[in-house]
Amino acid sequence: MVNDDTMQVPRFAIEAPSRAIEAALRAKIDGKTKPLGALGRLEALALQAGLVQQTLSPRLVRPQILLFAGDHGAVAEGISAYPQEVTWQMVHNFLASGAGINVLARQAGVAVQVVDAGVNHDFAPHPGLRDCKIARGTANYLREPAMSAAQCARAMSAGAELVREHAARGTNIIGCGEMGIGNTAAASLLLHAIGGVPLADCIGRGTGLDDTALERKRAILARAAARCPGPLAPLEALAEYGGFEIAMMAGAFLAAAEARMLILVDGFIAGAALLAASRLHPALLDYCVFAHVSAEAGHRRMLDVLGAEPLLALGMRLGEGTGAALAYPIVQSAVAFLDEMASFAGAGVSEKKG
């Protein structure tokens, strides 16, 4: 097992947003030309955006999705319906703008940056690809920790540094996507080890396993979990079972909260990274917008552990940050009504009596 005390993890200064302007924000929302609460979740999103940005007139600037790719050594055990080479093949698909995330992000006006966190492949230089490779995939967590403490810390630092670069350019809303054959298995183990959810409730079909393959996956992950009977500290669990793309997302989420960004949280694997990160800094959750609940079996349990209510339920299970891309226009709508919708006083409309 990894010794959590050896982790040289980057430090983050994360505070919950001040509630000092909450009353003024609520008054502005309630004063719009509508019945109280008539815009439902949009009103809560507008309030959250104002609190995060500490203004009555929040703006969304340079929306960005960071798409982290990494391979998992445990794929050799047969935990996925797809071979490992699909990871690097999909990276090329992202760079050619042919994947689901490219289509949805383009439609929403969100930029996508692809990051090699630890793919078992050597990529030629490409302007759309950031090389942050920690190693050519993780180790096989059935036999040993997926990564060393030092590798985990390096991955988190790399994710954080990418977010800080975007913050320096003005980005104030960001999401994370991922690609990595085998990473739903890693997320299942993390939910079990950190969240204390029974392993059987964490495991789903991932990329589309049939019943026989799903039973094999359950047996394999039970063996992996038995190697480090939990519960585990968050960083220890991340090093034992995570992927480099998951560790980078954890660091990215923490840096985004430190920079007071709104954070679009995608699906099951992104949720696993957030679970680990939020156990280090619980105030991180105040900055998070949970995009959707996926069809992956453990995601609803993940959201319950995080105390989160997703915006969308579309039966998706693609990953890549696609849920975050779909959620962005909803956040746009929340900010737009707060800024542009007339007030009762301004429009000369009578308010409700009594």
VENKALIN-V370745 format. One record per residue. N is the residue number from 1. PHI is phi as a letter, one per 40 degrees, with the letter a starting at -180 (* if undefined). NEAR is the number of other ideal C-beta (glycine too) atoms within 8 Angstrom. D_LAST is the distance of its C-alpha to the last C-alpha in whole Angstrom. Layout:
# VENKALIN-V370745
n->{N	N}
phi->{PHI	PHI}
near->{NEAR	NEAR}
d_last->{D_LAST	D_LAST}
This chain:
# VENKALIN-V370745
n->{1	2	3	4	5	6	7	8	9	10	11	12	13	14	15	16	17	18	19	20	21	22	23	24	25	26	27	28	29	30	31	32	33	34	35	36	37	38	39	40	41	42	43	44	45	46	47	48	49	50	51	52	53	54	55	56	57	58	59	60	61	62	63	64	65	66	67	68	69	70	71	72	73	74	75	76	77	78	79	80	81	82	83	84	85	86	87	88	89	90	91	92	93	94	95	96	97	98	99	100	101	102	103	104	105	106	107	108	109	110	111	112	113	114	115	116	117	118	119	120	121	122	123	124	125	126	127	128	129	130	131	132	133	134	135	136	137	138	139	140	141	142	143	144	145	146	147	148	149	150	151	152	153	154	155	156	157	158	159	160	161	162	163	164	165	166	167	168	169	170	171	172	173	174	175	176	177	178	179	180	181	182	183	184	185	186	187	188	189	190	191	192	193	194	195	196	197	198	199	200	201	202	203	204	205	206	207	208	209	210	211	212	213	214	215	216	217	218	219	220	221	222	223	224	225	226	227	228	229	230	231	232	233	234	235	236	237	238	239	240	241	242	243	244	245	246	247	248	249	250	251	252	253	254	255	256	257	258	259	260	261	262	263	264	265	266	267	268	269	270	271	272	273	274	275	276	277	278	279	280	281	282	283	284	285	286	287	288	289	290	291	292	293	294	295	296	297	298	299	300	301	302	303	304	305	306	307	308	309	310	311	312	313	314	315	316	317	318	319	320	321	322	323	324	325	326	327	328	329	330	331	332	333	334	335	336	337	338	339	340	341	342	343	344	345	346	347	348	349	350	351	352	353	354}
phi->{*	c	c	c	c	c	c	c	c	c	c	b	b	b	b	c	d	c	c	c	c	c	c	c	c	c	c	c	c	c	c	c	c	a	c	d	g	c	c	f	c	c	c	c	c	c	c	c	c	c	c	c	c	f	a	c	b	c	b	b	b	f	d	a	b	c	b	c	b	a	b	b	c	c	d	c	c	g	c	b	c	b	c	c	c	c	d	c	c	c	d	c	c	d	c	c	g	b	c	d	c	c	c	c	c	c	c	c	g	b	c	b	b	c	b	c	c	i	c	c	a	b	c	c	d	a	c	c	b	b	c	b	d	c	a	c	g	c	c	c	c	c	b	a	d	c	a	c	d	c	c	c	c	c	c	c	c	c	c	c	c	c	c	c	c	c	c	c	c	h	d	b	a	a	b	b	b	a	a	a	d	g	c	c	c	c	c	c	c	c	c	c	c	c	c	g	c	d	d	d	c	c	b	b	c	f	c	h	c	c	c	c	c	c	c	c	c	c	c	c	c	c	c	c	c	c	c	b	d	c	c	b	c	d	c	c	c	c	c	c	b	c	b	c	c	c	c	c	c	d	c	c	c	c	c	c	c	d	c	f	c	c	b	c	c	c	b	c	c	c	c	c	c	c	d	c	c	c	c	c	b	d	c	d	c	c	c	c	b	c	c	a	b	c	c	c	d	c	c	c	c	c	c	c	c	c	g	b	b	c	c	b	b	b	g	c	a	c	g	g	g	c	c	c	c	c	c	d	c	c	c	d	c	c	c	c	c	c	c	b	c	c	c	d	c	c	c	g	b	c	c	c	c	g}
near->{6	12	7	9	4	8	12	6	9	9	4	11	5	9	5	5	10	7	6	4	12	9	6	8	13	9	8	11	11	7	8	13	8	7	5	6	6	6	10	7	8	11	11	8	13	15	12	11	15	15	14	13	11	9	7	8	7	12	8	11	8	9	14	13	18	17	16	17	18	21	16	16	11	16	13	7	8	9	12	13	8	7	7	14	7	9	16	12	8	11	16	8	9	18	10	6	7	6	10	8	16	11	8	11	13	9	7	11	6	13	8	13	11	12	14	14	18	17	15	9	9	3	11	4	6	7	4	7	12	8	7	12	10	12	9	8	12	16	9	11	16	9	5	6	10	16	14	8	13	8	13	17	12	9	17	15	10	13	20	14	9	15	16	10	8	12	13	6	7	7	12	13	14	16	20	17	17	18	14	15	13	15	15	12	16	19	16	14	17	17	17	14	14	14	11	7	12	6	13	6	9	15	13	14	8	13	9	6	11	7	6	6	10	12	8	10	14	11	8	14	14	9	9	12	13	7	8	11	4	10	5	10	6	12	13	14	16	14	17	16	13	18	16	18	17	21	19	18	17	15	17	16	18	17	15	13	16	9	10	10	14	14	14	14	15	18	15	15	17	17	16	15	15	16	16	17	14	12	8	11	10	6	10	16	11	11	13	11	12	11	15	15	8	11	7	12	8	15	14	7	12	16	13	8	11	12	5	10	4	10	9	11	6	7	6	10	10	8	14	13	18	14	14	17	15	14	15	15	8	13	15	9	9	14	14	9	12	16	9	5	10	8	10	11	6	6	8	4	7	3	5	5	3	2}
d_last->{64	63	63	59	60	62	59	59	56	54	52	48	46	42	39	36	33	32	28	28	26	24	21	21	22	19	17	19	19	15	15	17	16	15	13	13	16	18	21	22	25	25	22	24	27	26	25	28	30	28	29	33	34	32	30	27	29	31	34	36	40	43	42	45	46	49	51	54	57	59	61	62	65	64	64	68	67	65	62	61	61	62	65	64	66	62	61	63	63	59	59	61	59	56	58	59	55	56	54	50	49	50	49	45	45	47	44	41	43	44	47	50	52	55	56	59	59	62	63	66	67	69	67	68	66	63	61	58	59	59	62	60	63	63	66	67	64	63	66	66	64	65	68	67	64	62	63	64	62	63	62	59	58	59	57	54	55	56	52	51	53	52	49	49	51	48	46	49	48	45	43	40	39	42	43	46	48	51	55	57	59	58	55	53	56	55	51	52	54	52	49	51	53	50	47	49	48	51	53	53	49	50	53	52	54	54	55	56	58	60	60	63	62	59	61	63	60	59	62	63	60	60	64	62	60	62	64	61	60	56	54	55	53	51	54	57	55	55	58	60	58	56	57	58	55	52	54	53	49	49	50	48	45	45	46	43	41	43	43	39	39	37	39	39	40	42	44	46	49	46	44	47	48	44	45	48	46	43	45	47	44	40	38	40	37	34	36	36	35	36	37	38	39	43	45	47	47	47	44	41	43	43	39	38	41	39	35	35	33	34	33	35	37	40	43	45	47	49	48	49	46	45	42	41	42	39	36	37	35	32	32	33	30	27	29	29	25	24	27	27	23	21	18	15	17	20	20	18	15	12	9	7	4	0}
